[in-house]
């Protein structure tokens, strides 16, 4: 074997080493026709490259696993933060009863809604939202709720809530379709208008009384 051939093989070895140093772990040296003194070097170099390739693959898999784990942790942290933000938003509202339902059942109620209903939290969690609606109002409420969830209605609607003690309160309800814990849900807000309704009823009664008195006076004048 000529000296030029040996020099060429040495250059090939150096070229491979350079490629490996730059991250190319798929390159290999061909042992065919190599100088006997270079054959062990080439074999050792090929084995070393193979080991580096395996280790690099393992490291890459570990990096992917760590990346996936980090993404999962970030997602959980974001979900936790979102849940905490939602919880603060819902619980810090001191005048509006707010709830979330999935498949008709309560999965969240704030303190105000719980106070309006008169039920304990664990009792509400085992109830359907329609259980609190006055029987006479259910058909109308169901129709208006469907319209609102479809986006066909923007104004809230009035309803009567049946409290645990049997008393009734009036409310205006608004609904919105949301995704909660990766599942479709309904977010409802519930404003107590009982006092307003009582005032309205009192005004109607007063108006009726005044009309009756007025008609009585006219009748007396005619007599």
Buried (B, 14 or more C-beta within 10 A) or exposed (E): EEEEEBEEBEEBBEEBBEBBEEEEBEBEBEEEEBBEEBBEBBEEBBEEBEEEBEEEEEEEEEEEEEEEEEEEEEEEEEEEEEEEEBEEEBEEBEEBBBBBBBEEBBBBBBBBBBEBBBBEEEEBEEBEBBBBBBEEBEEEBEEBBEBBEEEEBEEBBBBBBBBEEEEEBBBBBBBEEEEBEEEEBBBBBBBBBBEEBEEEEEEEEEEEEEEEEEEEEEEEEEE
